[in-house]
Amino acid sequence: MDPTEIQSDKSNDSHSLEQSDGTDKKTPPAESASGSLESDKKTGDPNITDATGGHGTDTGDKKPAKTNPLKRFWHKFNVYLMLFILVVVLAVGILVALTIKSNQQTKGQLDSENLSQEQLQQLANTDVTVGNNKQLLTVQANAVFAGSVLVRNSLEVAGSLKVGGALSLNSLTVTGSTQLSDTTTNNLTVSGALNVLGALALKNGISVSGNSNFTGNVTTASLTTGTLNLNGDLALTHHIAAGGPTPGISRGTATGSGGTVSLSGSDTSGSIAINTGGSPPAGCFATISFSQKFTSTPHVVITPVGSSAAGLQYYIERSTGSFSVCASNSAPASASFGFDYMAFD
């Protein structure tokens, strides 16, 4: 074959590319055959064949595509970066949840604030306000207040409280046990039981509205009571003095003309003095009116006093408000005698 024809055939074959599926497609006219072939040989594409039917490389062997090491590192770094971001997000979420929970638990509590040495010196020299009512003032060192201390709100003492001088309180509420050596108070209210281990001295008396139980001896110089109920025997080692207002007395007809009567004592007991006048008849000598009526007709006991009353046939008439001393026979004229009486409900 003529060399010119062979060159022409090669020039024509260089415009064709053989695809992997066996279909022949022509190269676009804008590209030269030599340029396309040269580019395919450089990339080492195994699907490109030359005019002789060989692959687009000089050796005819396939070579794998090379990847840039920086790209491989970047792909791996993206995975680690995503994991790191995920861990950070989880940590921030947990921290936010713990912070919210801590704020809920400490809600309403007072903030704590410590005083520095400069603030303590400022407190010693001037009148200042430190903090607010939502903060807590903590003083670690011992504190000595030379002047007065005013606490406008409640005072809570966690440890023992020692007061060297007088303590003045408007009211005192003690929930636990209390030991008091010398205590002076205007009013003391004890809602529970009061146990006094030593002697109890009351200068202005004692007023008890409820029941009182005394298992030991009770010694008193004077006892005033509205009602005295004794479940046992009454042992008296001294005199009985019946006090109270003096009842009223009125003269009866048995005293005669110009006779008089008088009384000394009380509703409980007393003495009646009788002075008869002229020609005393039989009847009542005197009527005694109680200063306070009895709830029922009292028991009245009378005893004649004096020889002039020895021959009298005396008797009494009684009611809840009074009683009368009488005689069924006439008393001696111009005589002086009397009667002692005792009245019990």
ZADO-1210 file (C-alpha; in nm, 4 decimals, padded with zeros to 6 digits):
<atoms>
<atom x="00.0000" y="00.0000" z="00.0000" code="MET" pos="1"/>
<atom x="00.1133" y="00.3459" z="-00.0773" code="ASP" pos="2"/>
<atom x="00.2576" y="00.5291" z="00.2287" code="PRO" pos="3"/>
<atom x="00.0364" y="00.8236" z="00.1485" code="THR" pos="4"/>
<atom x="-00.2773" y="00.6095" z="00.1776" code="GLU" pos="5"/>
<atom x="-00.1574" y="00.4541" z="00.5025" code="ILE" pos="6"/>
<atom x="-00.1058" y="00.8007" z="00.6485" code="GLN" pos="7"/>
<atom x="-00.4492" y="00.8975" z="00.5324" code="SER" pos="8"/>
<atom x="-00.6040" y="00.5932" z="00.6975" code="ASP" pos="9"/>
<atom x="-00.4334" y="00.6681" z="01.0263" code="LYS" pos="10"/>
<atom x="-00.5549" y="01.0220" z="01.0119" code="SER" pos="11"/>
<atom x="-00.9104" y="00.8981" z="00.9665" code="ASN" pos="12"/>
<atom x="-00.8874" y="00.6377" z="01.2429" code="ASP" pos="13"/>
<atom x="-00.7624" y="00.8887" z="01.4955" code="SER" pos="14"/>
<atom x="-01.1057" y="01.0599" z="01.4912" code="HIS" pos="15"/>
<atom x="-01.2824" y="00.7529" z="01.6287" code="SER" pos="16"/>
<atom x="-01.3010" y="00.6278" z="01.9900" code="LEU" pos="17"/>
<atom x="-01.4028" y="00.2776" z="02.0798" code="GLU" pos="18"/>
<atom x="-01.6400" y="00.2712" z="02.3813" code="GLN" pos="19"/>
<atom x="-01.6615" y="-00.0045" z="02.6402" code="SER" pos="20"/>
<atom x="-02.0029" y="-00.1089" z="02.5047" code="ASP" pos="21"/>
<atom x="-01.8687" y="-00.1609" z="02.1527" code="GLY" pos="22"/>
<atom x="-02.0478" y="00.1379" z="01.9959" code="THR" pos="23"/>
<atom x="-01.8307" y="00.3702" z="01.7842" code="ASP" pos="24"/>
<atom x="-01.8829" y="00.7396" z="01.8324" code="LYS" pos="25"/>
<atom x="-01.7017" y="01.0146" z="01.6511" code="LYS" pos="26"/>
<atom x="-01.5049" y="01.2807" z="01.8292" code="THR" pos="27"/>
<atom x="-01.6523" y="01.6274" z="01.8091" code="PRO" pos="28"/>
<atom x="-01.5021" y="01.8280" z="01.5206" code="PRO" pos="29"/>
<atom x="-01.3677" y="02.0943" z="01.7535" code="ALA" pos="30"/>
<atom x="-01.1169" y="01.8514" z="01.8935" code="GLU" pos="31"/>
<atom x="-00.8157" y="01.7221" z="01.6964" code="SER" pos="32"/>
<atom x="-00.7378" y="01.3543" z="01.6845" code="ALA" pos="33"/>
<atom x="-00.3938" y="01.3960" z="01.8199" code="SER" pos="34"/>
<atom x="-00.5091" y="01.6156" z="02.1074" code="GLY" pos="35"/>
<atom x="-00.7846" y="01.3705" z="02.2135" code="SER" pos="36"/>
<atom x="-00.5605" y="01.0732" z="02.1948" code="LEU" pos="37"/>
<atom x="-00.2858" y="01.2441" z="02.3806" code="GLU" pos="38"/>
<atom x="-00.5252" y="01.3454" z="02.6585" code="SER" pos="39"/>
<atom x="-00.6631" y="00.9934" z="02.6896" code="ASP" pos="40"/>
<atom x="-00.3177" y="00.8467" z="02.7115" code="LYS" pos="41"/>
<atom x="-00.2247" y="01.0828" z="02.9916" code="LYS" pos="42"/>
<atom x="-00.5290" y="00.9916" z="03.2002" code="THR" pos="43"/>
<atom x="-00.4851" y="00.6277" z="03.1281" code="GLY" pos="44"/>
<atom x="-00.8554" y="00.5658" z="03.0486" code="ASP" pos="45"/>
<atom x="-00.8851" y="00.1932" z="02.9705" code="PRO" pos="46"/>
<atom x="-01.1957" y="00.2447" z="02.7562" code="ASN" pos="47"/>
<atom x="-01.0133" y="00.4478" z="02.4933" code="ILE" pos="48"/>
<atom x="-00.8441" y="00.2545" z="02.2101" code="THR" pos="49"/>
<atom x="-00.6191" y="00.3789" z="01.9358" code="ASP" pos="50"/>
<atom x="-00.6424" y="00.3134" z="01.5684" code="ALA" pos="51"/>
<atom x="-00.4622" y="-00.0184" z="01.5904" code="THR" pos="52"/>
<atom x="-00.7205" y="-00.1557" z="01.8445" code="GLY" pos="53"/>
<atom x="-00.4876" y="-00.1215" z="02.1483" code="GLY" pos="54"/>
<atom x="-00.5613" y="00.0595" z="02.4760" code="HIS" pos="55"/>
<atom x="-00.4816" y="00.4259" z="02.5207" code="GLY" pos="56"/>
<atom x="-00.1514" y="00.3635" z="02.7014" code="THR" pos="57"/>
<atom x="00.1884" y="00.2766" z="02.5800" code="ASP" pos="58"/>
<atom x="00.2148" y="-00.0450" z="02.7806" code="THR" pos="59"/>
<atom x="-00.1513" y="-00.1475" z="02.7406" code="GLY" pos="60"/>
<atom x="-00.1934" y="-00.2226" z="03.1288" code="ASP" pos="61"/>
<atom x="-00.4666" y="-00.0693" z="03.3579" code="LYS" pos="62"/>
<atom x="-00.3526" y="00.1650" z="03.6391" code="LYS" pos="63"/>
<atom x="-00.5824" y="00.2598" z="03.9382" code="PRO" pos="64"/>
<atom x="-00.6726" y="00.6218" z="03.9867" code="ALA" pos="65"/>
<atom x="-00.4587" y="00.7887" z="04.2552" code="LYS" pos="66"/>
<atom x="-00.6320" y="00.9806" z="04.5400" code="THR" pos="67"/>
<atom x="-00.4781" y="01.2838" z="04.7057" code="ASN" pos="68"/>
<atom x="-00.3640" y="01.2038" z="05.0679" code="PRO" pos="69"/>
<atom x="-00.4988" y="01.5405" z="05.1852" code="LEU" pos="70"/>
<atom x="-00.8431" y="01.4484" z="05.0540" code="LYS" pos="71"/>
<atom x="-00.8352" y="01.1125" z="05.2344" code="ARG" pos="72"/>
<atom x="-00.7318" y="01.2872" z="05.5603" code="PHE" pos="73"/>
<atom x="-01.0042" y="01.5459" z="05.5158" code="TRP" pos="74"/>
<atom x="-01.2710" y="01.2749" z="05.4739" code="HIS" pos="75"/>
<atom x="-01.1549" y="01.1008" z="05.7947" code="LYS" pos="76"/>
<atom x="-01.1275" y="01.4341" z="05.9774" code="PHE" pos="77"/>
<atom x="-01.4918" y="01.5152" z="05.8934" code="ASN" pos="78"/>
<atom x="-01.6054" y="01.1983" z="06.0734" code="VAL" pos="79"/>
<atom x="-01.4057" y="01.2809" z="06.3869" code="TYR" pos="80"/>
<atom x="-01.5251" y="01.6418" z="06.3748" code="LEU" pos="81"/>
<atom x="-01.8884" y="01.5309" z="06.3650" code="MET" pos="82"/>
<atom x="-01.8313" y="01.2983" z="06.6618" code="LEU" pos="83"/>
<atom x="-01.6608" y="01.5783" z="06.8564" code="PHE" pos="84"/>
<atom x="-01.9470" y="01.8211" z="06.7838" code="ILE" pos="85"/>
<atom x="-02.1979" y="01.5577" z="06.8947" code="LEU" pos="86"/>
<atom x="-02.0121" y="01.5050" z="07.2243" code="VAL" pos="87"/>
<atom x="-01.9939" y="01.8814" z="07.2840" code="VAL" pos="88"/>
<atom x="-02.3682" y="01.9218" z="07.2192" code="VAL" pos="89"/>
<atom x="-02.4494" y="01.6389" z="07.4631" code="LEU" pos="90"/>
<atom x="-02.2213" y="01.7890" z="07.7291" code="ALA" pos="91"/>
<atom x="-02.3790" y="02.1334" z="07.6898" code="VAL" pos="92"/>
<atom x="-02.7284" y="01.9820" z="07.7161" code="GLY" pos="93"/>
<atom x="-02.6398" y="01.7923" z="08.0345" code="ILE" pos="94"/>
<atom x="-02.4802" y="02.1057" z="08.1834" code="LEU" pos="95"/>
<atom x="-02.7896" y="02.3155" z="08.1063" code="VAL" pos="96"/>
<atom x="-03.0196" y="02.0520" z="08.2604" code="ALA" pos="97"/>
<atom x="-02.8087" y="02.0325" z="08.5782" code="LEU" pos="98"/>
<atom x="-02.7995" y="02.4127" z="08.6042" code="THR" pos="99"/>
<atom x="-03.1794" y="02.4393" z="08.5752" code="ILE" pos="100"/>
<atom x="-03.2265" y="02.1673" z="08.8365" code="LYS" pos="101"/>
<atom x="-02.9801" y="02.3354" z="09.0724" code="SER" pos="102"/>
<atom x="-03.1578" y="02.6717" z="09.0321" code="ASN" pos="103"/>
<atom x="-03.4933" y="02.5069" z="09.1133" code="GLN" pos="104"/>
<atom x="-03.3527" y="02.3451" z="09.4276" code="GLN" pos="105"/>
<atom x="-03.1924" y="02.6652" z="09.5505" code="THR" pos="106"/>
<atom x="-03.4885" y="02.8834" z="09.4607" code="LYS" pos="107"/>
<atom x="-03.5958" y="03.0914" z="09.7562" code="GLY" pos="108"/>
<atom x="-03.2703" y="03.0375" z="09.9457" code="GLN" pos="109"/>
<atom x="-03.0544" y="03.3276" z="10.0433" code="LEU" pos="110"/>
<atom x="-02.7288" y="03.3986" z="09.8666" code="ASP" pos="111"/>
<atom x="-02.4177" y="03.3787" z="10.0777" code="SER" pos="112"/>
<atom x="-02.1762" y="03.6674" z="10.0969" code="GLU" pos="113"/>
<atom x="-01.8523" y="03.6763" z="10.2907" code="ASN" pos="114"/>
<atom x="-01.7143" y="03.9984" z="10.4353" code="LEU" pos="115"/>
<atom x="-01.3651" y="04.0992" z="10.3501" code="SER" pos="116"/>
<atom x="-01.1316" y="04.2666" z="10.5962" code="GLN" pos="117"/>
<atom x="-01.1944" y="04.6003" z="10.4285" code="GLU" pos="118"/>
<atom x="-01.5703" y="04.5624" z="10.4670" code="GLN" pos="119"/>
<atom x="-01.5305" y="04.4679" z="10.8340" code="LEU" pos="120"/>
<atom x="-01.3201" y="04.7785" z="10.8906" code="GLN" pos="121"/>
<atom x="-01.5854" y="04.9834" z="10.7123" code="GLN" pos="122"/>
<atom x="-01.8517" y="04.8396" z="10.9403" code="LEU" pos="123"/>
<atom x="-01.6450" y="04.9342" z="11.2451" code="ALA" pos="124"/>
<atom x="-01.6019" y="05.2967" z="11.1401" code="ASN" pos="125"/>
<atom x="-01.9226" y="05.3920" z="10.9603" code="THR" pos="126"/>
<atom x="-02.2930" y="05.3211" z="10.9426" code="ASP" pos="127"/>
<atom x="-02.3350" y="05.1248" z="10.6199" code="VAL" pos="128"/>
<atom x="-02.5727" y="04.8736" z="10.4663" code="THR" pos="129"/>
<atom x="-02.4147" y="04.5530" z="10.3434" code="VAL" pos="130"/>
<atom x="-02.6013" y="04.3344" z="10.0935" code="GLY" pos="131"/>
<atom x="-02.9780" y="04.2987" z="10.0734" code="ASN" pos="132"/>
<atom x="-03.2484" y="04.0889" z="10.2360" code="ASN" pos="133"/>
<atom x="-03.1953" y="03.8095" z="09.9814" code="LYS" pos="134"/>
<atom x="-02.8338" y="03.7541" z="10.0778" code="GLN" pos="135"/>
<atom x="-02.6746" y="03.5766" z="10.3717" code="LEU" pos="136"/>
<atom x="-02.4008" y="03.7486" z="10.5723" code="LEU" pos="137"/>
<atom x="-02.1375" y="03.5069" z="10.7027" code="THR" pos="138"/>
<atom x="-01.8836" y="03.6222" z="10.9619" code="VAL" pos="139"/>
<atom x="-01.6201" y="03.3546" z="11.0235" code="GLN" pos="140"/>
<atom x="-01.4353" y="03.5404" z="11.2957" code="ALA" pos="141"/>
<atom x="-01.5581" y="03.6184" z="11.6461" code="ASN" pos="142"/>
<atom x="-01.7619" y="03.9396" z="11.6597" code="ALA" pos="143"/>
<atom x="-01.7799" y="04.1906" z="11.9442" code="VAL" pos="144"/>
<atom x="-02.0471" y="04.4613" z="11.9321" code="PHE" pos="145"/>
<atom x="-01.9609" y="04.7508" z="12.1623" code="ALA" pos="146"/>
<atom x="-02.2983" y="04.9185" z="12.1098" code="GLY" pos="147"/>
<atom x="-02.6576" y="04.8033" z="12.0875" code="SER" pos="148"/>
<atom x="-02.7665" y="04.5432" z="11.8349" code="VAL" pos="149"/>
<atom x="-03.1122" y="04.5654" z="11.6791" code="LEU" pos="150"/>
<atom x="-03.2584" y="04.2674" z="11.4931" code="VAL" pos="151"/>
<atom x="-03.5649" y="04.3790" z="11.2982" code="ARG" pos="152"/>
<atom x="-03.6730" y="04.0280" z="11.2050" code="ASN" pos="153"/>
<atom x="-03.6528" y="03.6903" z="11.3758" code="SER" pos="154"/>
<atom x="-03.3290" y="03.5740" z="11.5395" code="LEU" pos="155"/>
<atom x="-03.2244" y="03.2105" z="11.5062" code="GLU" pos="156"/>
<atom x="-02.9366" y="03.0778" z="11.7174" code="VAL" pos="157"/>
<atom x="-02.8056" y="02.7377" z="11.6097" code="ALA" pos="158"/>
<atom x="-02.5714" y="02.7019" z="11.9075" code="GLY" pos="159"/>
<atom x="-02.5975" y="02.7884" z="12.2744" code="SER" pos="160"/>
<atom x="-02.6959" y="03.1409" z="12.3785" code="LEU" pos="161"/>
<atom x="-02.5184" y="03.2945" z="12.6772" code="LYS" pos="162"/>
<atom x="-02.6366" y="03.6262" z="12.8173" code="VAL" pos="163"/>
<atom x="-02.4097" y="03.7869" z="13.0749" code="GLY" pos="164"/>
<atom x="-02.6437" y="04.0701" z="13.1684" code="GLY" pos="165"/>
<atom x="-03.0164" y="04.1226" z="13.2007" code="ALA" pos="166"/>
<atom x="-03.2426" y="03.9834" z="12.9287" code="LEU" pos="167"/>
<atom x="-03.5650" y="04.1699" z="12.8514" code="SER" pos="168"/>
<atom x="-03.8213" y="03.9895" z="12.6330" code="LEU" pos="169"/>
<atom x="-04.1761" y="04.0809" z="12.5395" code="ASN" pos="170"/>
<atom x="-04.2585" y="03.7158" z="12.4793" code="SER" pos="171"/>
<atom x="-04.0611" y="03.3923" z="12.4962" code="LEU" pos="172"/>
<atom x="-04.1563" y="03.0664" z="12.3253" code="THR" pos="173"/>
<atom x="-03.9477" y="02.7616" z="12.4128" code="VAL" pos="174"/>
<atom x="-04.0124" y="02.4335" z="12.2300" code="THR" pos="175"/>
<atom x="-03.7427" y="02.2277" z="12.4006" code="GLY" pos="176"/>
<atom x="-03.6115" y="02.1880" z="12.7525" code="SER" pos="177"/>
<atom x="-03.5073" y="02.5043" z="12.9372" code="THR" pos="178"/>
<atom x="-03.3005" y="02.5541" z="13.2499" code="GLN" pos="179"/>
<atom x="-03.3427" y="02.8866" z="13.4290" code="LEU" pos="180"/>
<atom x="-03.1524" y="02.9796" z="13.7417" code="SER" pos="181"/>
<atom x="-03.2729" y="03.3328" z="13.8225" code="ASP" pos="182"/>
<atom x="-03.5553" y="03.4582" z="13.6038" code="THR" pos="183"/>
<atom x="-03.7764" y="03.7634" z="13.6403" code="THR" pos="184"/>
<atom x="-04.0788" y="03.7926" z="13.4152" code="THR" pos="185"/>
<atom x="-04.4056" y="03.9824" z="13.4196" code="ASN" pos="186"/>
<atom x="-04.6167" y="03.7113" z="13.2593" code="ASN" pos="187"/>
<atom x="-04.5169" y="03.3491" z="13.2099" code="LEU" pos="188"/>
<atom x="-04.7431" y="03.1213" z="13.0082" code="THR" pos="189"/>
<atom x="-04.6657" y="02.7501" z="13.0071" code="VAL" pos="190"/>
<atom x="-04.8804" y="02.5512" z="12.7652" code="SER" pos="191"/>
<atom x="-04.7450" y="02.2140" z="12.8764" code="GLY" pos="192"/>
<atom x="-04.6493" y="02.0604" z="13.2082" code="ALA" pos="193"/>
<atom x="-04.4340" y="02.2646" z="13.4455" code="LEU" pos="194"/>
<atom x="-04.1941" y="02.0685" z="13.6623" code="ASN" pos="195"/>
<atom x="-04.0340" y="02.2614" z="13.9474" code="VAL" pos="196"/>
<atom x="-03.7575" y="02.0558" z="14.1075" code="LEU" pos="197"/>
<atom x="-03.6813" y="02.3082" z="14.3786" code="GLY" pos="198"/>
<atom x="-03.8931" y="02.5252" z="14.6043" code="ALA" pos="199"/>
<atom x="-04.1496" y="02.7522" z="14.4373" code="LEU" pos="200"/>
<atom x="-04.1788" y="03.0940" z="14.6011" code="ALA" pos="201"/>
<atom x="-04.4680" y="03.3137" z="14.4944" code="LEU" pos="202"/>
<atom x="-04.4813" y="03.6601" z="14.6498" code="LYS" pos="203"/>
<atom x="-04.8057" y="03.7836" z="14.4961" code="ASN" pos="204"/>
<atom x="-05.0098" y="03.4654" z="14.5229" code="GLY" pos="205"/>
<atom x="-05.1121" y="03.2036" z="14.2729" code="ILE" pos="206"/>
<atom x="-05.4205" y="03.1927" z="14.0547" code="SER" pos="207"/>
<atom x="-05.5234" y="02.8500" z="13.9236" code="VAL" pos="208"/>
<atom x="-05.8201" y="02.8210" z="13.6871" code="SER" pos="209"/>
<atom x="-05.8010" y="02.4436" z="13.6474" code="GLY" pos="210"/>
<atom x="-05.7476" y="02.1491" z="13.8752" code="ASN" pos="211"/>
<atom x="-05.4302" y="02.1187" z="14.0836" code="SER" pos="212"/>
<atom x="-05.2783" y="01.8057" z="14.2269" code="ASN" pos="213"/>
<atom x="-05.0398" y="01.8180" z="14.5218" code="PHE" pos="214"/>
<atom x="-04.8842" y="01.4868" z="14.6207" code="THR" pos="215"/>
<atom x="-04.6782" y="01.6399" z="14.8997" code="GLY" pos="216"/>
<atom x="-04.7464" y="01.8830" z="15.1801" code="ASN" pos="217"/>
<atom x="-04.8740" y="02.2302" z="15.1028" code="VAL" pos="218"/>
<atom x="-04.7760" y="02.4996" z="15.3475" code="THR" pos="219"/>
<atom x="-04.9385" y="02.8396" z="15.3230" code="THR" pos="220"/>
<atom x="-04.9866" y="03.1287" z="15.5597" code="ALA" pos="221"/>
<atom x="-05.3192" y="03.2204" z="15.4034" code="SER" pos="222"/>
<atom x="-05.5474" y="03.0266" z="15.1695" code="LEU" pos="223"/>
<atom x="-05.8456" y="03.1867" z="15.0006" code="THR" pos="224"/>
<atom x="-06.0730" y="02.9644" z="14.7995" code="THR" pos="225"/>
<atom x="-06.4267" y="02.9781" z="14.6729" code="GLY" pos="226"/>
<atom x="-06.4990" y="02.6109" z="14.7266" code="THR" pos="227"/>
<atom x="-06.2960" y="02.3571" z="14.9207" code="LEU" pos="228"/>
<atom x="-06.3658" y="01.9910" z="14.8519" code="ASN" pos="229"/>
<atom x="-06.2016" y="01.7353" z="15.0796" code="LEU" pos="230"/>
<atom x="-06.1988" y="01.3706" z="14.9768" code="ASN" pos="231"/>
<atom x="-06.0276" y="01.2693" z="15.3000" code="GLY" pos="232"/>
<atom x="-06.0272" y="01.3683" z="15.6646" code="ASP" pos="233"/>
<atom x="-05.9787" y="01.7282" z="15.7696" code="LEU" pos="234"/>
<atom x="-05.7102" y="01.7596" z="16.0332" code="ALA" pos="235"/>
<atom x="-05.6909" y="02.0984" z="16.2019" code="LEU" pos="236"/>
<atom x="-05.4081" y="02.1753" z="16.4422" code="THR" pos="237"/>
<atom x="-05.5208" y="02.5303" z="16.5136" code="HIS" pos="238"/>
<atom x="-05.8324" y="02.7385" z="16.5621" code="HIS" pos="239"/>
<atom x="-06.1041" y="02.7835" z="16.3040" code="ILE" pos="240"/>
<atom x="-06.1707" y="03.1495" z="16.2341" code="ALA" pos="241"/>
<atom x="-06.4912" y="03.2070" z="16.0401" code="ALA" pos="242"/>
<atom x="-06.4598" y="03.5337" z="15.8577" code="GLY" pos="243"/>
<atom x="-06.6831" y="03.7258" z="15.6252" code="GLY" pos="244"/>
<atom x="-06.9300" y="04.0125" z="15.6425" code="PRO" pos="245"/>
<atom x="-07.1337" y="04.0649" z="15.9580" code="THR" pos="246"/>
<atom x="-07.4998" y="03.9740" z="15.9066" code="PRO" pos="247"/>
<atom x="-07.7846" y="04.2036" z="16.0061" code="GLY" pos="248"/>
<atom x="-07.9943" y="04.1732" z="16.3271" code="ILE" pos="249"/>
<atom x="-08.3343" y="04.3049" z="16.4240" code="SER" pos="250"/>
<atom x="-08.4980" y="04.3158" z="16.7772" code="ARG" pos="251"/>
<atom x="-08.7976" y="04.0937" z="16.8545" code="GLY" pos="252"/>
<atom x="-09.0881" y="04.1416" z="17.0926" code="THR" pos="253"/>
<atom x="-08.9486" y="03.8977" z="17.3551" code="ALA" pos="254"/>
<atom x="-08.6939" y="04.1608" z="17.4691" code="THR" pos="255"/>
<atom x="-08.9709" y="04.3579" z="17.6386" code="GLY" pos="256"/>
<atom x="-09.0076" y="04.7313" z="17.6756" code="SER" pos="257"/>
<atom x="-08.6747" y="04.9111" z="17.6090" code="GLY" pos="258"/>
<atom x="-08.4802" y="04.5921" z="17.5366" code="GLY" pos="259"/>
<atom x="-08.1832" y="04.5814" z="17.2932" code="THR" pos="260"/>
<atom x="-07.9964" y="04.3227" z="17.0821" code="VAL" pos="261"/>
<atom x="-07.6517" y="04.3231" z="16.9111" code="SER" pos="262"/>
<atom x="-07.4382" y="04.0791" z="16.7099" code="LEU" pos="263"/>
<atom x="-07.0714" y="04.0084" z="16.6388" code="SER" pos="264"/>
<atom x="-06.9497" y="03.7478" z="16.3897" code="GLY" pos="265"/>
<atom x="-07.0361" y="03.6308" z="16.0397" code="SER" pos="266"/>
<atom x="-07.2853" y="03.4145" z="15.8562" code="ASP" pos="267"/>
<atom x="-07.1007" y="03.1052" z="15.9729" code="THR" pos="268"/>
<atom x="-07.0659" y="03.1783" z="16.3420" code="SER" pos="269"/>
<atom x="-07.1126" y="03.4558" z="16.5907" code="GLY" pos="270"/>
<atom x="-07.2558" y="03.5742" z="16.9219" code="SER" pos="271"/>
<atom x="-07.5902" y="03.7441" z="16.9968" code="ILE" pos="272"/>
<atom x="-07.6139" y="03.9767" z="17.3014" code="ALA" pos="273"/>
<atom x="-07.9647" y="04.0329" z="17.4484" code="ILE" pos="274"/>
<atom x="-08.0681" y="04.2947" z="17.7105" code="ASN" pos="275"/>
<atom x="-08.4295" y="04.2629" z="17.8184" code="THR" pos="276"/>
<atom x="-08.6421" y="04.5542" z="17.9320" code="GLY" pos="277"/>
<atom x="-08.9584" y="04.5588" z="18.1321" code="GLY" pos="278"/>
<atom x="-09.2172" y="04.2809" z="18.1208" code="SER" pos="279"/>
<atom x="-09.0659" y="04.0699" z="17.8397" code="PRO" pos="280"/>
<atom x="-09.3226" y="03.8276" z="17.6897" code="PRO" pos="281"/>
<atom x="-09.2584" y="03.4898" z="17.5292" code="ALA" pos="282"/>
<atom x="-09.1596" y="03.4969" z="17.1639" code="GLY" pos="283"/>
<atom x="-08.8507" y="03.5728" z="16.9521" code="CYS" pos="284"/>
<atom x="-08.5624" y="03.7790" z="17.0877" code="PHE" pos="285"/>
<atom x="-08.3838" y="03.8564" z="16.7579" code="ALA" pos="286"/>
<atom x="-08.3796" y="03.7750" z="16.3847" code="THR" pos="287"/>
<atom x="-08.0410" y="03.7390" z="16.2093" code="ILE" pos="288"/>
<atom x="-08.0350" y="03.8073" z="15.8306" code="SER" pos="289"/>
<atom x="-07.7448" y="03.6412" z="15.6442" code="PHE" pos="290"/>
<atom x="-07.5271" y="03.8674" z="15.4347" code="SER" pos="291"/>
<atom x="-07.5272" y="03.5946" z="15.1679" code="GLN" pos="292"/>
<atom x="-07.8101" y="03.3468" z="15.1380" code="LYS" pos="293"/>
<atom x="-07.7448" y="02.9755" z="15.1616" code="PHE" pos="294"/>
<atom x="-07.8321" y="02.7498" z="14.8691" code="THR" pos="295"/>
<atom x="-08.0512" y="02.5433" z="15.0994" code="SER" pos="296"/>
<atom x="-08.1860" y="02.5823" z="15.4528" code="THR" pos="297"/>
<atom x="-07.8774" y="02.5832" z="15.6742" code="PRO" pos="298"/>
<atom x="-07.8143" y="02.3847" z="15.9914" code="HIS" pos="299"/>
<atom x="-07.8099" y="02.6324" z="16.2780" code="VAL" pos="300"/>
<atom x="-07.6791" y="02.5413" z="16.6255" code="VAL" pos="301"/>
<atom x="-07.7232" y="02.7843" z="16.9188" code="ILE" pos="302"/>
<atom x="-07.5856" y="02.7718" z="17.2718" code="THR" pos="303"/>
<atom x="-07.7239" y="02.9875" z="17.5577" code="PRO" pos="304"/>
<atom x="-07.4748" y="03.2099" z="17.7363" code="VAL" pos="305"/>
<atom x="-07.5400" y="03.3359" z="18.0957" code="GLY" pos="306"/>
<atom x="-07.7468" y="03.2132" z="18.3921" code="SER" pos="307"/>
<atom x="-08.0476" y="03.4207" z="18.2878" code="SER" pos="308"/>
<atom x="-08.0814" y="03.2038" z="17.9751" code="ALA" pos="309"/>
<atom x="-08.0556" y="02.8775" z="18.1714" code="ALA" pos="310"/>
<atom x="-08.4289" y="02.8571" z="18.2449" code="GLY" pos="311"/>
<atom x="-08.5448" y="02.9573" z="17.8966" code="LEU" pos="312"/>
<atom x="-08.7168" y="02.7074" z="17.6754" code="GLN" pos="313"/>
<atom x="-08.5429" y="02.8387" z="17.3627" code="TYR" pos="314"/>
<atom x="-08.5842" y="02.7307" z="17.0008" code="TYR" pos="315"/>
<atom x="-08.5012" y="02.8639" z="16.6490" code="ILE" pos="316"/>
<atom x="-08.6843" y="02.9378" z="16.3263" code="GLU" pos="317"/>
<atom x="-08.4684" y="02.9238" z="16.0115" code="ARG" pos="318"/>
<atom x="-08.4695" y="02.9766" z="15.6341" code="SER" pos="319"/>
<atom x="-08.2101" y="03.0163" z="15.3564" code="THR" pos="320"/>
<atom x="-08.1828" y="03.3886" z="15.4281" code="GLY" pos="321"/>
<atom x="-08.2188" y="03.4192" z="15.8076" code="SER" pos="322"/>
<atom x="-08.2881" y="03.2539" z="16.1421" code="PHE" pos="323"/>
<atom x="-08.4564" y="03.3692" z="16.4655" code="SER" pos="324"/>
<atom x="-08.3805" y="03.2887" z="16.8334" code="VAL" pos="325"/>
<atom x="-08.7029" y="03.2477" z="17.0333" code="CYS" pos="326"/>
<atom x="-08.8305" y="03.1174" z="17.3708" code="ALA" pos="327"/>
<atom x="-09.1623" y="02.9582" z="17.4611" code="SER" pos="328"/>
<atom x="-09.1565" y="03.1197" z="17.8097" code="ASN" pos="329"/>
<atom x="-09.0804" y="03.4718" z="17.9286" code="SER" pos="330"/>
<atom x="-08.7248" y="03.5808" z="18.0011" code="ALA" pos="331"/>
<atom x="-08.6332" y="03.7672" z="18.3218" code="PRO" pos="332"/>
<atom x="-08.6859" y="04.1449" z="18.3040" code="ALA" pos="333"/>
<atom x="-08.3825" y="04.3751" z="18.2883" code="SER" pos="334"/>
<atom x="-08.1523" y="04.0782" z="18.2361" code="ALA" pos="335"/>
<atom x="-07.8452" y="04.0366" z="18.0162" code="SER" pos="336"/>
<atom x="-07.7721" y="03.7062" z="17.8433" code="PHE" pos="337"/>
<atom x="-07.6921" y="03.5808" z="17.4947" code="GLY" pos="338"/>
<atom x="-07.6579" y="03.2971" z="17.2455" code="PHE" pos="339"/>
<atom x="-07.3685" y="03.1668" z="17.0401" code="ASP" pos="340"/>
<atom x="-07.4570" y="03.0271" z="16.6963" code="TYR" pos="341"/>
<atom x="-07.3048" y="02.8287" z="16.4090" code="MET" pos="342"/>
<atom x="-07.4670" y="02.7940" z="16.0691" code="ALA" pos="343"/>
<atom x="-07.3653" y="02.5342" z="15.8037" code="PHE" pos="344"/>
<atom x="-07.5094" y="02.4602" z="15.4662" code="ASP" pos="345"/>
</atoms>
